[in-house]
Amino acid sequence: MVGALGRNLTSKAVLTPTIIAMTVCFYGCMAWTIYVSFTRSGMLPNYDLVGLAQYDRLWGDNRWHVSFANMFIFGVLFITGALALGTLLAVLIDTKVRMEGAFRTIFLYPLSMSFIVTGLAWRWFLDPTDGLQSFVRSLGWETFEFDWLVDRDMAIYTIVIAAIWQGSGLIMAIMLAGLRSIDRDVWKATKMDGIPTWRAYVSVILPQLQPLVITCVVLLAITVVKSFDLVVALTNGGPGFASDLPAKFVVDAAFERANIGQASAAAVMMLMAVIAALAPYFYLVRRRS
């Protein structure tokens, strides 16, 4: 018993510095950001409180309205698209296709690249002058147009395409691991009942993977909130600020506009959006328990 008590104290002593560092660096910085959002901070922190003035300026900025709306457009399409495509790829590979290892490698390859590389690659591919549009026209289709990259209304969707291309491989790997963990007796039961394979996946197999689906949604949602490098590499928020996202708005406000107060207010609003999005899920989990 004394030995167990000693090991318990040793483990607590080892973890204590990490807990303190996380508390100070993470929650401390979060609290500091919230406080600064209520001050008149500009290029440097200024701790004179001005109430909701920074939030009033923030919501009066049309660029913030565009970037905040783009976050929801990007988030819904990216999470839905990556989840659907990744799950479909996992199901197809789970059917014991030939060269399974090669297909897994191909689909996971985009995940090995950073968002900067992904953004640059898709920027070259979608460039109206030298990319897909130019290639198709060189084949004889002179009227073919695919200029989403420079179209104010469509630029945000190029970011969605690039993000799905990179993110669906991770979802495929997670869902495939879940599919391979399903008890084979379940498959035998569906075959004995004469249930078609596609219906077995939809009605029996995939509902058992709900915890994995929730994990995938959380991982994709984190990517949505922190999306900065992909936007910078692909569109740089343009044309104008039509494809801007909140993460880029925060960085630009802090380092280009030299307005730490407004950047902090924008960061707090991003946090509130995440809390609002996750609150229904935690409510349902607590209600079930």
Phi, psi and omega per residue, in radians:
M1 nan -0.696 3.115
V2 -1.121 -0.675 3.120
G3 -1.126 -0.704 3.119
A4 -1.135 -0.707 3.111
L5 -1.108 -0.688 3.117
G6 -1.137 -0.719 3.109
R7 -1.139 -0.645 3.124
N8 -1.123 -0.767 3.127
L9 -1.163 -0.654 3.131
T10 -1.122 -0.769 3.128
S11 -1.113 -0.684 3.100
K12 -1.150 -0.683 3.128
A13 -1.140 -0.622 3.135
V14 -1.237 -0.670 -3.081
L15 -1.415 -0.372 -3.060
T16 -1.007 -0.825 3.116
P17 -1.037 -0.655 3.121
T18 -1.152 -0.740 3.131
I19 -1.109 -0.731 3.134
I20 -1.124 -0.773 -3.129
A21 -1.100 -0.748 3.115
M22 -1.131 -0.708 -3.126
T23 -1.110 -0.778 -3.109
V24 -1.242 -0.851 -3.029
C25 -1.281 -0.693 -3.065
F26 -1.551 -1.124 -3.079
Y27 -1.251 -0.559 3.082
G28 -1.130 -0.796 3.110
C29 -1.142 -0.627 3.093
M30 -1.106 -0.787 3.122
A31 -1.117 -0.691 3.119
W32 -1.116 -0.716 3.130
T33 -1.100 -0.755 3.117
I34 -1.085 -0.740 -3.141
Y35 -1.136 -0.782 -3.121
V36 -1.096 -0.504 3.141
S37 -1.146 -0.274 3.110
F38 -1.787 0.217 -3.130
T39 -1.970 3.081 3.131
R40 -1.647 0.483 -3.083
S41 -1.004 2.384 3.073
G42 -2.043 -1.989 3.094
M43 -1.135 -0.616 3.118
L44 -2.120 2.699 3.117
P45 -1.059 2.390 3.091
N46 -2.334 2.111 -2.949
Y47 -1.654 0.359 3.033
D48 -1.402 2.048 -3.079
L49 -1.243 2.380 3.111
V50 -2.235 0.315 3.100
G51 1.208 -2.319 -3.082
L52 -1.659 0.360 -3.080
A53 -1.060 -0.735 -3.136
Q54 -1.139 -0.657 3.113
Y55 -1.217 -0.607 3.096
D56 -1.142 -0.758 3.072
R57 -1.134 -0.668 -3.114
L58 -1.071 -0.878 -3.090
W59 -1.344 -0.132 3.003
G60 -1.586 -0.053 -3.130
D61 -1.613 2.069 -3.104
N62 -1.107 -0.563 3.123
R63 -1.087 -0.664 3.110
W64 -1.154 -0.699 3.097
H65 -1.021 -0.775 -3.124
V66 -1.141 -0.824 -3.094
S67 -1.163 -0.644 -3.137
F68 -1.199 -0.718 3.081
A69 -1.157 -0.674 3.120
N70 -1.099 -0.558 3.129
M71 -1.071 -0.692 -3.140
F72 -1.290 -0.686 3.084
I73 -1.080 -0.869 -3.141
F74 -1.098 -0.748 -3.085
G75 -1.121 -0.850 -3.108
V76 -1.110 -0.832 -3.095
L77 -1.215 -0.714 -3.124
F78 -1.176 -0.846 -3.128
I79 -1.113 -0.787 3.138
T80 -1.124 -0.822 -3.094
G81 -1.152 -0.814 -3.127
A82 -1.157 -0.679 3.130
L83 -1.164 -0.760 -3.129
A84 -1.178 -0.839 -3.110
L85 -1.170 -0.757 3.128
G86 -1.095 -0.721 3.109
T87 -1.154 -0.722 3.112
L88 -1.072 -0.772 3.109
L89 -1.094 -0.702 3.125
A90 -1.112 -0.729 3.126
V91 -1.129 -0.741 -3.137
L92 -1.115 -0.735 3.127
I93 -1.227 -0.554 -3.127
D94 -1.169 -0.261 3.141
T95 -1.447 0.295 3.071
K96 1.082 0.890 3.117
V97 -1.259 2.775 3.068
R98 -1.230 2.662 -3.141
M99 0.974 0.756 -3.113
E100 -1.037 -0.730 -3.139
G101 -1.071 -0.689 3.124
A102 -1.143 -0.748 3.139
F103 -1.129 -0.713 3.110
R104 -1.064 -0.732 3.136
T105 -1.121 -0.760 -3.126
I106 -1.097 -0.778 -3.088
F107 -1.288 -0.468 3.132
L108 -1.524 -0.254 -3.059
Y109 -0.992 -0.771 3.135
P110 -1.000 -0.491 -3.116
L111 -1.175 -0.396 -3.123
S112 -1.324 -0.219 -3.121
M113 -1.700 2.602 3.079
S114 -1.307 2.867 3.124
F115 -1.144 -0.470 3.086
I116 -1.103 -0.837 3.124
V117 -1.122 -0.746 3.109
T118 -1.051 -0.789 -3.135
G119 -1.093 -0.769 3.126
L120 -1.130 -0.712 -3.137
A121 -1.093 -0.805 -3.138
W122 -1.255 -0.488 3.071
R123 -1.146 -0.727 3.084
W124 -1.156 -0.704 -3.082
F125 -1.188 -0.649 -3.054
L126 -1.670 -0.010 3.138
D127 -1.060 2.163 -3.084
P128 -1.097 -0.474 -3.079
T129 -1.428 -0.761 -3.036
D130 -2.096 -0.009 -3.028
G131 -1.757 -2.415 -3.045
L132 -1.029 -0.772 -3.115
Q133 -1.058 -0.795 3.135
S134 -1.124 -0.693 -3.125
F135 -1.124 -0.804 -3.124
V136 -1.139 -0.682 3.110
R137 -1.146 -0.572 3.110
S138 -1.180 -0.330 3.107
L139 -1.488 -0.091 3.081
G140 2.127 -0.249 3.118
W141 -1.522 1.430 -3.031
E142 -1.179 -0.412 -3.089
T143 -1.636 0.026 -3.111
F144 -1.169 2.330 3.131
E145 -2.300 2.305 3.002
F146 -2.607 1.345 -3.040
D147 -1.954 0.638 -3.122
W148 -1.020 -0.545 -3.068
L149 -1.087 -0.494 -3.109
V150 -1.971 0.180 3.127
D151 -1.701 2.144 -3.084
R152 -1.034 -0.616 -3.087
D153 -1.430 -0.351 -3.024
M154 -1.990 -0.149 -3.040
A155 -1.051 -0.650 -3.120
I156 -1.093 -0.501 -3.104
Y157 -1.325 -0.394 3.034
T158 -1.174 -0.607 3.077
I159 -1.151 -0.685 3.107
V160 -1.069 -0.799 -3.127
I161 -1.047 -0.843 -3.120
A162 -1.114 -0.693 -3.120
A163 -1.188 -0.712 3.103
I164 -1.111 -0.722 3.131
W165 -1.009 -0.680 -3.129
Q166 -1.466 -0.671 -2.997
G167 -1.443 -0.384 -3.065
S168 -1.170 -0.462 3.122
G169 -1.111 -0.709 3.107
L170 -1.118 -0.750 3.119
I171 -1.102 -0.694 3.112
M172 -1.030 -0.789 -3.115
A173 -1.113 -0.760 -3.123
I174 -1.162 -0.819 -3.109
M175 -1.198 -0.614 3.115
L176 -1.136 -0.701 3.072
A177 -1.073 -0.679 3.096
G178 -1.167 -0.729 3.132
L179 -1.107 -0.679 -3.126
R180 -1.261 -0.257 3.120
S181 -1.557 -0.110 3.131
I182 -1.181 2.341 3.129
D183 -1.058 2.306 -3.123
R184 -1.124 -0.375 3.102
D185 -1.130 -0.503 3.094
V186 -1.119 -0.753 3.109
W187 -1.130 -0.697 3.113
K188 -1.088 -0.687 3.139
A189 -1.142 -0.716 3.128
T190 -1.148 -0.628 3.121
K191 -1.235 -0.646 3.108
M192 -1.155 -0.572 3.120
D193 -1.446 -0.056 3.114
G194 1.291 0.431 -3.138
I195 -1.394 2.242 3.092
P196 -1.033 2.673 -3.074
T197 -1.033 -0.781 -3.103
W198 -1.115 -0.636 3.141
R199 -1.265 -0.571 3.092
A200 -1.110 -0.731 3.091
Y201 -1.089 -0.816 -3.039
V202 -1.224 -0.766 -2.982
S203 -1.701 -0.387 -3.039
V204 -2.059 -0.920 -2.978
I205 -1.316 -0.991 -3.048
L206 -1.084 -0.649 3.074
P207 -1.039 -0.444 3.101
Q208 -1.296 -0.237 -3.113
L209 -1.749 0.397 -3.112
Q210 -0.986 -0.741 3.096
P211 -1.043 -0.651 3.100
L212 -1.180 -0.678 3.117
V213 -1.080 -0.739 3.117
I214 -1.105 -0.714 3.087
T215 -1.050 -0.769 3.129
C216 -1.088 -0.733 -3.137
V217 -1.097 -0.732 3.135
V218 -1.112 -0.782 3.133
L219 -1.087 -0.731 3.126
L220 -1.195 -0.658 3.129
A221 -1.130 -0.649 3.069
I222 -1.069 -0.724 3.103
T223 -1.075 -0.690 3.135
V224 -1.080 -0.835 -3.054
V225 -1.125 -0.662 -3.052
K226 -1.715 0.225 -3.114
S227 -1.140 1.926 3.108
F228 -2.345 -0.948 -3.051
D229 -1.133 -0.626 3.125
L230 -1.126 -0.730 3.133
V231 -1.144 -0.779 -3.123
V232 -1.079 -0.765 -3.079
A233 -1.284 -0.595 -3.023
L234 -1.548 -0.895 -3.062
T235 -2.215 -0.243 -3.025
N236 0.963 0.530 3.118
G237 1.458 -0.083 -3.051
G238 -1.585 -3.080 -0.070
P239 -1.082 2.368 -3.021
G240 1.184 -2.024 2.989
F241 -2.259 0.554 -3.070
A242 -1.158 -0.499 -3.129
S243 -1.960 0.415 -3.137
D244 -1.186 2.610 3.049
L245 -2.218 2.728 -3.052
P246 -0.952 -0.650 -3.130
A247 -1.078 -0.714 3.108
K248 -1.223 -0.632 3.094
F249 -1.054 -0.754 -3.124
V250 -1.107 -0.817 -3.130
V251 -1.103 -0.760 3.136
D252 -1.141 -0.697 3.134
A253 -1.126 -0.632 -3.090
A254 -1.371 -0.698 -2.970
F255 -1.899 -0.463 3.104
E256 -1.686 -0.761 3.109
R257 -1.500 -0.211 -3.116
A258 0.951 0.843 -3.132
N259 -2.266 1.504 -3.102
I260 -1.149 -0.604 -3.119
G261 -1.087 -0.831 -3.140
Q262 -1.217 -0.636 3.068
A263 -1.073 -0.704 3.116
S264 -1.159 -0.693 3.105
A265 -1.097 -0.715 3.108
A266 -1.140 -0.700 3.118
A267 -1.120 -0.679 3.096
V268 -1.131 -0.694 3.114
M269 -1.139 -0.625 3.042
M270 -1.093 -0.738 3.099
L271 -1.077 -0.739 3.125
M272 -1.121 -0.637 3.110
A273 -1.135 -0.717 3.118
V274 -1.132 -0.769 3.122
I275 -1.072 -0.760 3.134
A276 -1.108 -0.615 -3.138
A277 -1.271 -0.610 -3.089
L278 -1.545 -0.320 -3.074
A279 -1.017 -0.788 3.122
P280 -1.039 -0.670 3.132
Y281 -1.111 -0.847 -3.140
F282 -1.131 -0.571 3.085
Y283 -1.110 -0.778 3.139
L284 -1.135 -0.722 3.129
V285 -1.083 -0.779 -3.138
R286 -1.170 -0.641 3.133
R287 -1.147 -0.695 3.109
R288 -1.126 -0.732 -3.117
S289 -1.188 nan nan
